[in-house]
Amino acid sequence: MSITTEDIAILGGGLAGLTAGYISGAPVFEAQDSPGGVASSDKVDGFVFDRGIHVLQTNNKIVLNLLDELGVRFTEVTRYAYIYARGVYTSYPFQVNSTGLPISLRLRCVRDFLRKDRLPPPGNYEDWIRSSVGNGFADTFLIPYSEKFWGVHPREMTFEWTGNRVPQPTTWQVLRGAVIDRRTGIGSNATFRYPTQGGYGSIAEALAARQSRLSLGHRATAIDLPRREVRFANGHAVRYRRLISTISLPEFVRLASPVPEEVRQAAGRLRTNSIFVVNLGIAGDLRPVRHWIHFPEPDIAFFRVSLPGHFVDSTTPHGHASISAEIAYHGTPPDPAAAIDRTIADLRRVGLLSDETRIVATSTADIRRAYVIYDFDRRAALETIHAWMRRHHVVPSGRYGLWTYFWSDEAMLSGRKAAQLVMTAAPERVAELVD
Ligand SMILES: Cc1cc2nc3c(=O)[nH]c(=O)nc-3n(C[C@H](O)[C@H](O)[C@H](O)COP(=O)(O)OP(=O)(O)OC[C@H]3O[C@@H](n4cnc5c(N)ncnc54)[C@H](O)[C@@H]3O)c2cc1C
């Protein structure tokens, strides 16, 4: 076994770990043979597929300057997003684009929106949805969609994570959207950026190219906390003074020793959904331009479909189009061949593919930990685990280290903050990172 000794070591080479490595110059240890984690892209027969839809929806100057410094070029895109419900495509967000809905449903949605202020203050995510958009929009889209997406009912969730993630329309926008089809775009991704070349994974690749020390193929298998030593499956080990960990908290707890029982139990209470992605490369085009579509109805396999070829041309070979369908699940992942067949069948049912469409490439990706579920156990469990990590000079970072709903820009910022913290401050200050 070879052992190296480091002042700072970083576990995980996704966007958070790579940003921490870029800022600190410390070594990054990544399990896979390529960097990027959830934000990487796969190249399949000339098509570029991300791990589920990925678009950059930030105006944060630090992130934009960093991306500029890395030389990643972006195309700015005006969003064309839709919802497919009751057999019709309606522009997203539904609340301000309801003209496509049957008239009786539209009237109910608008009436309930105007009465939403009569509802009691929210105590859970379901209440929050109802008091934000009214019962009509809630029952037609947001509640069934949430259930399909998270795999738990929104009444079992808090709403602390919502922030700007769920668009908040004005009364005027709702009324206008019920009578005029203007495709009103509100929300943080009404326009978005996407890398001009190489898919979303090109961000991680650019970061990886600027690391002073990136060790791929280094899967941590044991973390000895008193000795401050991480051992890897390939026989290497690293001793550290401080560790930044961007791997998921349940995995960290599983690998670490010793682990108090209360920490082990807390880790057992953390939940995410899982997402199985079916990618299709298609000969010809898929007009009209649509970037993504939400599918709230339970009899359709996927909850979301994106068309990467409509973001930028470079994700498909010339004269081709592509579709990525995301299926949420808990427990055992779908069988890949069955998931591809079911996806194609459902895409035909909703009119995105015809019987004549020629599919020239297929691939799948399994994201076992996708979106953190904000249930009522999360906060207390997190406090227990983070306090224990802090005592052992470990700084958690990233989406799954902080166990939060980070978009990629926020994951990068958390890596940056973790690096600055370990370079300048006492590990006890790590609590600041959690919020
Ligand atoms: C389906 C989906 C869609 C998304 N869409 C968007 C979007 O449109 N826009 C946006 O901005 N963000 C989006 N995000 C969020 C974005 O992908 C994440 O915030 C970001 O990629 C998280 O980066 P990270 O470094 O924190 O975590 P990760 O990417 O999970 O990185 C952790 C790394 O640790 C490695 N690792 C795990 N275990 C070990 C081990 N034992 N030893 C060594 N290494 C290990 C993993 O291989 C991984 O590379 C989306 C996320 C998902 C799941």
The ligand as a Tripos MOL2 file, in Angstrom:
@<TRIPOS>MOLECULE
LIG
   53    58     1     0     0
SMALL
NO_CHARGES

@<TRIPOS>ATOM
      1 C1        -31.3510   14.7400  -12.7550 C.3       1 LIG1
      2 C2        -30.6330   15.9900  -12.3480 C.ar      1 LIG1
      3 C3        -30.8080   17.1500  -13.0780 C.ar      1 LIG1
      4 C4        -30.1400   18.3170  -12.7080 C.ar      1 LIG1
      5 N1        -30.3140   19.4440  -13.4560 N.ar      1 LIG1
      6 C5        -29.6180   20.5560  -13.1630 C.ar      1 LIG1
      7 C6        -29.7470   21.7200  -13.9820 C.ar      1 LIG1
      8 O1        -30.5010   21.7530  -14.9370 O.2       1 LIG1
      9 N2        -28.9980   22.8010  -13.6590 N.ar      1 LIG1
     10 C7        -28.1370   22.8030  -12.6150 C.ar      1 LIG1
     11 O2        -27.4620   23.8100  -12.3970 O.2       1 LIG1
     12 N3        -28.0080   21.7300  -11.7980 N.ar      1 LIG1
     13 C8        -28.7250   20.6080  -12.0570 C.ar      1 LIG1
     14 N4        -28.5990   19.5000  -11.2660 N.ar      1 LIG1
     15 C9        -27.7440   19.5780  -10.0580 C.3       1 LIG1
     16 C10       -26.2480   19.3590  -10.3420 C.3       1 LIG1
     17 O3        -26.0740   18.2120  -11.1400 O.3       1 LIG1
     18 C11       -25.5420   19.1520   -8.9980 C.3       1 LIG1
     19 O4        -25.7940   20.2230   -8.1310 O.3       1 LIG1
     20 C12       -24.0280   19.0040   -9.1120 C.3       1 LIG1
     21 O5        -23.6370   18.2650  -10.2250 O.3       1 LIG1
     22 C13       -23.5470   18.3390   -7.8190 C.3       1 LIG1
     23 O6        -22.1460   18.2550   -7.8140 O.3       1 LIG1
     24 P1        -21.4130   17.6430   -6.5560 P.3       1 LIG1
     25 O7        -19.9690   17.7190   -6.8120 O.co2     1 LIG1
     26 O8        -21.9340   18.2940   -5.3190 O.co2     1 LIG1
     27 O9        -21.9080   16.1230   -6.4450 O.3       1 LIG1
     28 P2        -21.5680   14.8630   -7.3810 P.3       1 LIG1
     29 O10       -21.6820   15.2220   -8.7980 O.co2     1 LIG1
     30 O11       -22.3980   13.7360   -6.8720 O.co2     1 LIG1
     31 O12       -20.0330   14.5680   -7.0740 O.3       1 LIG1
     32 C14       -19.6000   13.6630   -6.0690 C.3       1 LIG1
     33 C15       -18.4780   12.8200   -6.6510 C.3       1 LIG1
     34 O13       -18.0210   11.9280   -5.6360 O.3       1 LIG1
     35 C16       -17.6430   10.7160   -6.2640 C.3       1 LIG1
     36 N5        -17.6310    9.6410   -5.2480 N.ar      1 LIG1
     37 C17       -18.7080    9.0280   -4.6820 C.ar      1 LIG1
     38 N6        -18.2740    8.0820   -3.8230 N.ar      1 LIG1
     39 C18       -16.9330    8.1180   -3.8420 C.ar      1 LIG1
     40 C19       -15.9220    7.3820   -3.1500 C.ar      1 LIG1
     41 N7        -16.2300    6.3990   -2.2820 N.pl3     1 LIG1
     42 N8        -14.6190    7.6860   -3.3940 N.ar      1 LIG1
     43 C20       -14.2760    8.6720   -4.2580 C.ar      1 LIG1
     44 N9        -15.2040    9.3890   -4.9520 N.ar      1 LIG1
     45 C21       -16.5140    9.1190   -4.7450 C.ar      1 LIG1
     46 C22       -18.7230   10.5250   -7.3100 C.3       1 LIG1
     47 O14       -18.3020    9.6250   -8.3320 O.3       1 LIG1
     48 C23       -18.9230   11.9490   -7.8290 C.3       1 LIG1
     49 O15       -18.1030   12.2170   -8.9370 O.3       1 LIG1
     50 C24       -29.2840   18.3300  -11.5800 C.ar      1 LIG1
     51 C25       -29.1150   17.1550  -10.8380 C.ar      1 LIG1
     52 C26       -29.7900   16.0030  -11.2050 C.ar      1 LIG1
     53 C27       -29.6020   14.7470  -10.3860 C.3       1 LIG1
@<TRIPOS>BOND
     1     1     2 1
     2     2     3 ar
     3     2    52 ar
     4     3     4 ar
     5     4     5 ar
     6     4    50 ar
     7     5     6 ar
     8     6     7 ar
     9     6    13 1
    10     7     8 2
    11     7     9 ar
    12     9    10 ar
    13    10    11 2
    14    10    12 ar
    15    12    13 ar
    16    13    14 ar
    17    14    15 1
    18    14    50 ar
    19    15    16 1
    20    16    17 1
    21    16    18 1
    22    18    19 1
    23    18    20 1
    24    20    21 1
    25    20    22 1
    26    22    23 1
    27    23    24 1
    28    24    25 2
    29    24    26 1
    30    24    27 1
    31    27    28 1
    32    28    29 2
    33    28    30 1
    34    28    31 1
    35    31    32 1
    36    32    33 1
    37    33    34 1
    38    33    48 1
    39    34    35 1
    40    35    36 1
    41    35    46 1
    42    36    37 ar
    43    36    45 ar
    44    37    38 ar
    45    38    39 ar
    46    39    40 ar
    47    39    45 ar
    48    40    41 1
    49    40    42 ar
    50    42    43 ar
    51    43    44 ar
    52    44    45 ar
    53    46    47 1
    54    46    48 1
    55    48    49 1
    56    50    51 ar
    57    51    52 ar
    58    52    53 1
@<TRIPOS>SUBSTRUCTURE
     1 LIG1         1 GROUP 0 **** ****
